Amino acid sequence: MFDALKHQWQLLRQDQPGQRFTLLYERRRQQGGRGAGGIALMLVGAALLLIGAALLVLPGPGIPIFILGAALLASESLAMARAADALETTLRKMFKRPTSKP
């Protein structure tokens, strides 16, 4: 199980920003139907999203938990995958380091 998660994480990191969550969703669809596992992933993802949001204002690792919850939801929902891709590109533009030109 952990090997599969590690492999999925490596694929997610290798994918291009702005497409990685949509590709995660498509890979999940190719693996098989949703079933009870998909519903469980959505419930866990939603719970992690809420816990991460709460930890943004409380002490704790809010951002990583929030991102993990969003990734789980994106693996099961095309709309969430597209929203996560759009958010990632927006955040990358906002936090892009300016290049110094001589």
ABEGO torsion letter per residue (X at the ends): XAAAAAAAAAAAAABBBGAAAAAAAAAAAAAEBAEAAAAAAAAAAAAAAAAAAAAAABBEBAAAAAAAAAAAAAAABAAAAAAAAAAAAAAAAAABBBBBBX
